């Protein structure tokens, strides 16, 4: 039986405290969210509710997901286990059909056994149901993901319903927004980021509690890893609009807790599942794909409100300022056709990425492929025009087996130091740390790509002599 990771245990201990006065947890998750908010120094976008939450929170600057893919990251968040250990190797829905192992013990399962009421509103995106059971569930499994994940009025009313049916148990409520995920592949009629959904225009419907905010593409802050072109700027502007909808939804959710008189008894956590859906972001284990916003608001610790922590935090273990300076990453798939296993370790400003399938081109998902940003990047590359990007498609597709970056001197991770003899000692130290973690977490890929894992033999990694 696969035991839960440390993140689950921490929440269990929190919720077990003082049954006479229940302590609750509200986990708010953005979908492909990033640092586009006032609290993370973006002065263009209006996010008053996230900013207000930050004033009541400890703000983390170095929080990282262990996998840059929707279902695997959610499964890791809810189990404390990396994707290669919990079994959610890729996306859960439709033809992809990945699931966690049947004997995995997830956070909602353990909390229910400990006498805590559990609820989920929004995008679930994990399975099977027996592994991830919630007492109260309104998700894409029993409704429209647009309604439970983007319609903030609907989300508000569902939170109210959850609170009004609450008994004397402490609760864990997981509100998983579908914003600001792209929707150009699934619902293109609503725009690249579903920024038109519910805005009151003809055929778009209307979300009563949403006041849409639009942005001039010339004003947006283009992240360094996104091409600075008119197409990409318009893409980012649409993303801002959906982030604004989520921000207003967060305000509504917190107001429901305040109105029910439970906000001051509730630990509030805000983060995201993976990086934003732009080049080098989601599906990559570079900084843009793994770095996440993280706000932790504890009514028990008002002296920490508004403070900033530089501690390294992994979403595998949502603990406040853990006593380590190393985070690991593990990705195997995204969509079922996107087999490109990678493992990574980030330690003392050095990031090491191991690309196991380095002789293959890096895959691109359907959702990102049809995006205005990527289509413009493709067209400019084909035409031989300037792309406005810090990379080129050839080097994006074809990667070295080992990538080593010193993020303190090279924050954009453009200078691979793996072959530099001056960093040979650092390289070997990080390889050793990464291999140790892979063995400890029972990674089936631990011997790849130049060996096969044979658990009954010694040594267990048997060489393939495949010229790698």
ZAVEX-445136 format. One record per residue (C-alpha): residue number from 1; x, y, z; residue in three letters. Coordinates in steps of 0.1 Angstrom, whole numbers. Layout:
<pts>
<pt NUM,<X,Y,Z>,ALA>
...
</pts>
This chain:
<pts>
<pt 1,<0,0,0>,UNK>
<pt 2,<14,34,-10>,UNK>
<pt 3,<14,57,21>,UNK>
<pt 4,<7,94,17>,UNK>
<pt 5,<35,119,15>,UNK>
<pt 6,<43,144,42>,UNK>
<pt 7,<20,171,29>,UNK>
<pt 8,<-11,150,37>,UNK>
<pt 9,<2,142,72>,UNK>
<pt 10,<6,179,80>,UNK>
<pt 11,<-30,187,70>,UNK>
<pt 12,<-42,158,90>,UNK>
<pt 13,<-24,171,121>,UNK>
<pt 14,<-38,206,116>,UNK>
<pt 15,<-73,193,113>,UNK>
<pt 16,<-69,170,143>,UNK>
<pt 17,<-62,199,167>,UNK>
<pt 18,<-87,209,193>,UNK>
<pt 19,<-120,192,184>,UNK>
<pt 20,<-138,216,207>,UNK>
<pt 21,<-131,243,182>,UNK>
<pt 22,<-128,229,147>,UNK>
<pt 23,<-99,240,125>,UNK>
<pt 24,<-107,239,88>,UNK>
<pt 25,<-87,241,56>,UNK>
<pt 26,<-96,259,24>,UNK>
<pt 27,<-74,250,-6>,UNK>
<pt 28,<-78,272,-36>,UNK>
<pt 29,<-62,260,-68>,UNK>
<pt 30,<-56,280,-100>,UNK>
<pt 31,<-55,261,-133>,UNK>
<pt 32,<-23,269,-152>,UNK>
<pt 33,<-19,299,-130>,UNK>
<pt 34,<13,319,-126>,UNK>
<pt 35,<26,351,-111>,UNK>
<pt 36,<2,375,-128>,UNK>
<pt 37,<-10,393,-97>,UNK>
<pt 38,<-3,424,-77>,UNK>
<pt 39,<12,404,-48>,UNK>
<pt 40,<39,391,-72>,UNK>
<pt 41,<47,426,-85>,UNK>
<pt 42,<26,427,-116>,UNK>
<pt 43,<14,463,-115>,UNK>
<pt 44,<-8,460,-147>,UNK>
<pt 45,<-33,433,-137>,UNK>
<pt 46,<-60,441,-111>,UNK>
<pt 47,<-62,413,-85>,UNK>
<pt 48,<-75,430,-54>,UNK>
<pt 49,<-88,399,-37>,UNK>
<pt 50,<-56,379,-41>,UNK>
<pt 51,<-37,410,-29>,UNK>
<pt 52,<-60,413,1>,UNK>
<pt 53,<-55,376,9>,UNK>
<pt 54,<-17,382,6>,UNK>
<pt 55,<-20,408,34>,UNK>
<pt 56,<-33,380,56>,UNK>
<pt 57,<-8,354,44>,UNK>
<pt 58,<28,343,44>,UNK>
<pt 59,<39,348,8>,UNK>
<pt 60,<63,322,-7>,UNK>
<pt 61,<87,331,-35>,UNK>
<pt 62,<102,297,-41>,UNK>
<pt 63,<73,273,-43>,UNK>
<pt 64,<75,246,-69>,UNK>
<pt 65,<52,218,-83>,UNK>
<pt 66,<68,184,-88>,UNK>
<pt 67,<53,179,-122>,UNK>
<pt 68,<41,204,-149>,UNK>
<pt 69,<9,187,-160>,UNK>
<pt 70,<-27,191,-148>,UNK>
<pt 71,<-37,157,-135>,UNK>
<pt 72,<-3,145,-123>,UNK>
<pt 73,<2,177,-103>,UNK>
<pt 74,<-33,175,-87>,UNK>
<pt 75,<-27,138,-78>,UNK>
<pt 76,<7,147,-63>,UNK>
<pt 77,<-9,175,-43>,UNK>
<pt 78,<-36,152,-30>,UNK>
<pt 79,<-13,123,-22>,UNK>
<pt 80,<21,138,-13>,UNK>
<pt 81,<36,113,-38>,UNK>
<pt 82,<53,121,-71>,UNK>
<pt 83,<35,111,-103>,UNK>
<pt 84,<58,81,-109>,UNK>
<pt 85,<48,68,-74>,UNK>
<pt 86,<11,75,-73>,UNK>
<pt 87,<5,63,-109>,UNK>
<pt 88,<-11,94,-124>,UNK>
<pt 89,<15,96,-152>,UNK>
<pt 90,<-5,119,-174>,UNK>
<pt 91,<-40,134,-180>,UNK>
<pt 92,<-70,117,-165>,UNK>
<pt 93,<-98,125,-189>,UNK>
<pt 94,<-109,111,-222>,UNK>
<pt 95,<-85,90,-243>,UNK>
<pt 96,<-55,97,-220>,UNK>
<pt 97,<-72,78,-191>,UNK>
<pt 98,<-44,78,-166>,UNK>
<pt 99,<-53,69,-130>,UNK>
<pt 100,<-36,66,-96>,UNK>
<pt 101,<-29,32,-83>,UNK>
<pt 102,<-59,16,-65>,UNK>
<pt 103,<-41,13,-32>,UNK>
<pt 104,<-29,49,-30>,UNK>
<pt 105,<-42,67,2>,UNK>
<pt 106,<-52,102,-8>,UNK>
<pt 107,<-58,133,14>,UNK>
<pt 108,<-96,132,11>,UNK>
<pt 109,<-97,95,19>,UNK>
<pt 110,<-75,99,50>,UNK>
<pt 111,<-93,130,62>,UNK>
<pt 112,<-127,113,59>,UNK>
<pt 113,<-113,84,80>,UNK>
<pt 114,<-101,109,106>,UNK>
<pt 115,<-136,125,110>,UNK>
<pt 116,<-131,155,87>,UNK>
<pt 117,<-158,165,62>,UNK>
<pt 118,<-143,169,26>,UNK>
<pt 119,<-156,189,-3>,UNK>
<pt 120,<-145,197,-38>,UNK>
<pt 121,<-159,224,-61>,UNK>
<pt 122,<-145,228,-96>,UNK>
<pt 123,<-120,208,-117>,UNK>
<pt 124,<-112,174,-102>,UNK>
<pt 125,<-92,158,-131>,UNK>
<pt 126,<-80,128,-110>,UNK>
<pt 127,<-92,93,-105>,UNK>
<pt 128,<-103,67,-97>,UNK>
<pt 129,<-132,77,-75>,UNK>
<pt 130,<-123,52,-48>,UNK>
<pt 131,<-89,68,-44>,UNK>
<pt 132,<-102,104,-44>,UNK>
<pt 133,<-136,103,-26>,UNK>
<pt 134,<-151,136,-14>,UNK>
<pt 135,<-182,139,8>,UNK>
<pt 136,<-194,169,-12>,UNK>
<pt 137,<-185,170,-49>,UNK>
<pt 138,<-195,193,-78>,UNK>
<pt 139,<-170,188,-105>,UNK>
<pt 140,<-167,180,-143>,UNK>
<pt 141,<-178,144,-133>,UNK>
<pt 142,<-214,155,-125>,UNK>
<pt 143,<-217,188,-143>,UNK>
<pt 144,<-201,213,-167>,UNK>
<pt 145,<-165,222,-159>,UNK>
<pt 146,<-173,257,-173>,UNK>
<pt 147,<-200,261,-147>,UNK>
<pt 148,<-182,246,-117>,UNK>
<pt 149,<-148,260,-126>,UNK>
<pt 150,<-154,294,-143>,UNK>
<pt 151,<-189,306,-134>,UNK>
<pt 152,<-180,324,-102>,UNK>
<pt 153,<-216,329,-92>,UNK>
<pt 154,<-222,291,-94>,UNK>
<pt 155,<-190,285,-74>,UNK>
<pt 156,<-202,310,-48>,UNK>
<pt 157,<-235,293,-44>,UNK>
<pt 158,<-219,259,-42>,UNK>
<pt 159,<-196,271,-14>,UNK>
<pt 160,<-226,285,4>,UNK>
<pt 161,<-244,251,0>,UNK>
<pt 162,<-214,233,14>,UNK>
<pt 163,<-212,256,44>,UNK>
<pt 164,<-249,255,51>,UNK>
<pt 165,<-249,217,52>,UNK>
<pt 166,<-218,216,74>,UNK>
<pt 167,<-221,196,107>,UNK>
<pt 168,<-198,198,137>,UNK>
<pt 169,<-168,182,120>,UNK>
<pt 170,<-139,203,108>,UNK>
<pt 171,<-138,206,70>,UNK>
<pt 172,<-114,205,41>,UNK>
<pt 173,<-128,224,11>,UNK>
<pt 174,<-109,222,-22>,UNK>
<pt 175,<-120,249,-47>,UNK>
<pt 176,<-103,242,-80>,UNK>
<pt 177,<-109,269,-105>,UNK>
<pt 178,<-107,262,-142>,UNK>
<pt 179,<-94,297,-148>,UNK>
<pt 180,<-70,307,-163>,UNK>
<pt 181,<-66,275,-183>,UNK>
<pt 182,<-68,278,-221>,UNK>
<pt 183,<-99,267,-240>,UNK>
<pt 184,<-90,274,-276>,UNK>
<pt 185,<-88,236,-282>,UNK>
<pt 186,<-120,226,-264>,UNK>
<pt 187,<-143,257,-265>,UNK>
<pt 188,<-128,281,-291>,UNK>
<pt 189,<-161,301,-293>,UNK>
<pt 190,<-152,316,-259>,UNK>
<pt 191,<-118,328,-269>,UNK>
<pt 192,<-82,316,-263>,UNK>
<pt 193,<-86,316,-225>,UNK>
<pt 194,<-125,315,-223>,UNK>
<pt 195,<-122,351,-215>,UNK>
<pt 196,<-155,357,-233>,UNK>
<pt 197,<-175,331,-213>,UNK>
<pt 198,<-201,348,-192>,UNK>
<pt 199,<-191,383,-202>,UNK>
<pt 200,<-227,393,-213>,UNK>
<pt 201,<-220,396,-250>,UNK>
<pt 202,<-243,379,-275>,UNK>
<pt 203,<-241,341,-272>,UNK>
<pt 204,<-216,342,-243>,UNK>
<pt 205,<-240,341,-214>,UNK>
<pt 206,<-236,362,-183>,UNK>
<pt 207,<-220,355,-149>,UNK>
<pt 208,<-239,379,-126>,UNK>
<pt 209,<-211,384,-101>,UNK>
<pt 210,<-184,390,-126>,UNK>
<pt 211,<-173,424,-138>,UNK>
<pt 212,<-151,416,-168>,UNK>
<pt 213,<-118,436,-171>,UNK>
<pt 214,<-101,439,-204>,UNK>
<pt 215,<-65,449,-211>,UNK>
<pt 216,<-47,466,-239>,UNK>
<pt 217,<-21,442,-253>,UNK>
<pt 218,<4,470,-253>,UNK>
<pt 219,<2,473,-215>,UNK>
<pt 220,<7,437,-204>,UNK>
<pt 221,<39,424,-188>,UNK>
<pt 222,<53,398,-212>,UNK>
<pt 223,<73,372,-192>,UNK>
<pt 224,<108,366,-205>,UNK>
<pt 225,<100,331,-217>,UNK>
<pt 226,<71,343,-239>,UNK>
<pt 227,<77,358,-274>,UNK>
<pt 228,<72,396,-274>,UNK>
<pt 229,<50,398,-304>,UNK>
<pt 230,<15,413,-310>,UNK>
<pt 231,<-1,378,-311>,UNK>
<pt 232,<15,368,-278>,UNK>
<pt 233,<6,401,-262>,UNK>
<pt 234,<-30,397,-272>,UNK>
<pt 235,<-28,361,-257>,UNK>
<pt 236,<-15,374,-224>,UNK>
<pt 237,<-42,401,-223>,UNK>
<pt 238,<-69,374,-227>,UNK>
<pt 239,<-52,354,-199>,UNK>
<pt 240,<-54,385,-177>,UNK>
<pt 241,<-91,387,-181>,UNK>
<pt 242,<-96,352,-169>,UNK>
<pt 243,<-73,357,-140>,UNK>
<pt 244,<-95,387,-131>,UNK>
<pt 245,<-125,364,-131>,UNK>
<pt 246,<-108,339,-108>,UNK>
<pt 247,<-97,367,-85>,UNK>
<pt 248,<-132,380,-82>,UNK>
<pt 249,<-143,344,-75>,UNK>
<pt 250,<-117,341,-47>,UNK>
<pt 251,<-132,371,-32>,UNK>
<pt 252,<-167,356,-33>,UNK>
<pt 253,<-155,323,-18>,UNK>
<pt 254,<-138,341,11>,UNK>
<pt 255,<-168,362,17>,UNK>
<pt 256,<-190,331,20>,UNK>
<pt 257,<-166,318,47>,UNK>
<pt 258,<-167,351,64>,UNK>
<pt 259,<-205,352,63>,UNK>
<pt 260,<-207,318,78>,UNK>
<pt 261,<-185,328,106>,UNK>
<pt 262,<-157,302,99>,UNK>
<pt 263,<-130,323,81>,UNK>
<pt 264,<-111,329,114>,UNK>
<pt 265,<-111,292,120>,UNK>
<pt 266,<-98,283,86>,UNK>
<pt 267,<-63,279,71>,UNK>
<pt 268,<-65,293,36>,UNK>
<pt 269,<-40,281,10>,UNK>
<pt 270,<-37,295,-26>,UNK>
<pt 271,<-15,280,-52>,UNK>
<pt 272,<-16,266,-88>,UNK>
<pt 273,<-11,232,-104>,UNK>
<pt 274,<17,240,-129>,UNK>
<pt 275,<32,267,-150>,UNK>
<pt 276,<13,289,-174>,UNK>
<pt 277,<5,275,-209>,UNK>
<pt 278,<32,293,-229>,UNK>
<pt 279,<66,282,-243>,UNK>
<pt 280,<89,268,-216>,UNK>
<pt 281,<59,268,-192>,UNK>
<pt 282,<34,240,-187>,UNK>
<pt 283,<48,205,-195>,UNK>
<pt 284,<84,217,-189>,UNK>
<pt 285,<105,212,-158>,UNK>
<pt 286,<123,246,-162>,UNK>
<pt 287,<115,274,-138>,UNK>
<pt 288,<86,287,-159>,UNK>
<pt 289,<69,253,-158>,UNK>
<pt 290,<74,245,-121>,UNK>
<pt 291,<75,277,-101>,UNK>
<pt 292,<42,285,-84>,UNK>
<pt 293,<25,312,-64>,UNK>
<pt 294,<18,302,-28>,UNK>
<pt 295,<-1,321,-2>,UNK>
<pt 296,<-7,305,32>,UNK>
<pt 297,<-31,324,55>,UNK>
<pt 298,<-32,311,91>,UNK>
<pt 299,<-55,329,115>,UNK>
<pt 300,<-33,314,143>,UNK>
<pt 301,<-2,333,131>,UNK>
<pt 302,<-11,369,124>,UNK>
<pt 303,<25,380,130>,UNK>
<pt 304,<34,363,97>,UNK>
<pt 305,<8,381,77>,UNK>
<pt 306,<23,400,48>,UNK>
<pt 307,<58,385,53>,UNK>
<pt 308,<77,370,25>,UNK>
<pt 309,<95,336,27>,UNK>
<pt 310,<124,327,5>,UNK>
<pt 311,<123,291,17>,UNK>
<pt 312,<121,263,-9>,UNK>
<pt 313,<87,246,-9>,UNK>
<pt 314,<75,217,-28>,UNK>
<pt 315,<38,212,-34>,UNK>
<pt 316,<45,175,-25>,UNK>
<pt 317,<46,187,11>,UNK>
<pt 318,<26,218,19>,UNK>
<pt 319,<45,227,50>,UNK>
<pt 320,<54,262,62>,UNK>
<pt 321,<90,269,56>,UNK>
<pt 322,<104,233,55>,UNK>
<pt 323,<139,228,67>,UNK>
<pt 324,<154,219,33>,UNK>
<pt 325,<167,236,2>,UNK>
<pt 326,<161,209,-24>,UNK>
<pt 327,<130,203,-46>,UNK>
<pt 328,<126,174,-70>,UNK>
<pt 329,<106,171,-103>,UNK>
<pt 330,<92,141,-121>,UNK>
<pt 331,<73,141,-154>,UNK>
<pt 332,<65,112,-177>,UNK>
<pt 333,<35,122,-199>,UNK>
<pt 334,<10,150,-203>,UNK>
<pt 335,<-13,138,-231>,UNK>
<pt 336,<-11,101,-238>,UNK>
<pt 337,<9,107,-270>,UNK>
<pt 338,<34,129,-252>,UNK>
<pt 339,<58,104,-237>,UNK>
<pt 340,<89,125,-227>,UNK>
<pt 341,<100,114,-193>,UNK>
<pt 342,<121,140,-174>,UNK>
<pt 343,<134,141,-138>,UNK>
<pt 344,<149,172,-121>,UNK>
<pt 345,<165,185,-89>,UNK>
<pt 346,<168,221,-78>,UNK>
<pt 347,<193,227,-51>,UNK>
<pt 348,<211,259,-39>,UNK>
<pt 349,<202,278,-71>,UNK>
<pt 350,<214,249,-94>,UNK>
<pt 351,<188,232,-115>,UNK>
<pt 352,<195,198,-131>,UNK>
<pt 353,<171,183,-157>,UNK>
<pt 354,<175,148,-169>,UNK>
<pt 355,<158,143,-203>,UNK>
<pt 356,<155,105,-207>,UNK>
<pt 357,<142,107,-243>,UNK>
<pt 358,<166,134,-254>,UNK>
<pt 359,<170,120,-289>,UNK>
<pt 360,<133,126,-295>,UNK>
<pt 361,<118,161,-302>,UNK>
<pt 362,<100,175,-272>,UNK>
<pt 363,<63,171,-277>,UNK>
<pt 364,<37,199,-279>,UNK>
<pt 365,<1,194,-265>,UNK>
<pt 366,<-30,200,-285>,UNK>
<pt 367,<-42,228,-263>,UNK>
<pt 368,<-10,248,-266>,UNK>
<pt 369,<-5,240,-303>,UNK>
<pt 370,<-36,259,-314>,UNK>
<pt 371,<-28,289,-292>,UNK>
<pt 372,<-22,322,-309>,UNK>
<pt 373,<12,325,-293>,UNK>
<pt 374,<25,291,-307>,UNK>
<pt 375,<9,295,-341>,UNK>
<pt 376,<25,329,-345>,UNK>
<pt 377,<59,314,-333>,UNK>
<pt 378,<55,285,-359>,UNK>
<pt 379,<46,309,-387>,UNK>
<pt 380,<75,333,-380>,UNK>
<pt 381,<99,304,-378>,UNK>
<pt 382,<88,289,-411>,UNK>
<pt 383,<90,324,-428>,UNK>
<pt 384,<124,331,-413>,UNK>
<pt 385,<111,362,-395>,UNK>
<pt 386,<122,374,-360>,UNK>
<pt 387,<103,355,-333>,UNK>
<pt 388,<108,379,-304>,UNK>
<pt 389,<117,348,-283>,UNK>
<pt 390,<147,340,-262>,UNK>
<pt 391,<150,306,-277>,UNK>
<pt 392,<144,290,-311>,UNK>
<pt 393,<122,260,-320>,UNK>
<pt 394,<151,237,-329>,UNK>
<pt 395,<166,240,-294>,UNK>
<pt 396,<132,239,-278>,UNK>
<pt 397,<125,206,-295>,UNK>
<pt 398,<159,190,-292>,UNK>
<pt 399,<175,190,-258>,UNK>
<pt 400,<206,176,-242>,UNK>
<pt 401,<203,146,-220>,UNK>
<pt 402,<216,166,-190>,UNK>
<pt 403,<208,202,-185>,UNK>
<pt 404,<225,221,-157>,UNK>
<pt 405,<218,257,-149>,UNK>
<pt 406,<230,282,-123>,UNK>
<pt 407,<198,302,-117>,UNK>
<pt 408,<216,327,-96>,UNK>
<pt 409,<237,339,-126>,UNK>
<pt 410,<215,326,-154>,UNK>
<pt 411,<179,330,-142>,UNK>
<pt 412,<165,324,-178>,UNK>
<pt 413,<183,290,-179>,UNK>
<pt 414,<199,295,-213>,UNK>
<pt 415,<235,284,-205>,UNK>
<pt 416,<238,246,-201>,UNK>
<pt 417,<267,239,-178>,UNK>
<pt 418,<265,201,-178>,UNK>
<pt 419,<295,197,-201>,UNK>
<pt 420,<316,225,-184>,UNK>
<pt 421,<344,208,-164>,UNK>
<pt 422,<343,236,-139>,UNK>
<pt 423,<309,223,-128>,UNK>
<pt 424,<317,186,-129>,UNK>
<pt 425,<315,183,-91>,UNK>
<pt 426,<282,201,-89>,UNK>
<pt 427,<268,179,-117>,UNK>
<pt 428,<278,147,-100>,UNK>
<pt 429,<264,158,-66>,UNK>
<pt 430,<230,167,-82>,UNK>
<pt 431,<230,134,-102>,UNK>
<pt 432,<236,115,-69>,UNK>
<pt 433,<208,134,-51>,UNK>
<pt 434,<184,128,-79>,UNK>
<pt 435,<191,91,-82>,UNK>
<pt 436,<188,87,-44>,UNK>
<pt 437,<153,103,-45>,UNK>
<pt 438,<143,82,-75>,UNK>
<pt 439,<152,50,-56>,UNK>
<pt 440,<135,62,-24>,UNK>
<pt 441,<103,70,-44>,UNK>
<pt 442,<103,37,-64>,UNK>
<pt 443,<107,54,-98>,UNK>
<pt 444,<102,28,-125>,UNK>
<pt 445,<123,50,-148>,UNK>
<pt 446,<153,50,-124>,UNK>
<pt 447,<176,30,-148>,UNK>
<pt 448,<165,47,-180>,UNK>
<pt 449,<175,54,-207>,UNK>
<pt 450,<206,33,-208>,UNK>
<pt 451,<195,5,-185>,UNK>
<pt 452,<166,-17,-175>,UNK>
<pt 453,<153,-21,-139>,UNK>
<pt 454,<154,-57,-128>,UNK>
<pt 455,<144,-57,-91>,UNK>
<pt 456,<154,-94,-85>,UNK>
<pt 457,<190,-90,-97>,UNK>
<pt 458,<220,-72,-82>,UNK>
<pt 459,<227,-45,-93>,UNK>
<pt 460,<191,-38,-102>,UNK>
<pt 461,<200,-15,-131>,UNK>
<pt 462,<211,-38,-159>,UNK>
<pt 463,<230,-21,-189>,UNK>
<pt 464,<214,-21,-223>,UNK>
<pt 465,<246,-12,-242>,UNK>
<pt 466,<224,10,-264>,UNK>
<pt 467,<251,36,-272>,UNK>
<pt 468,<238,61,-246>,UNK>
</pts>
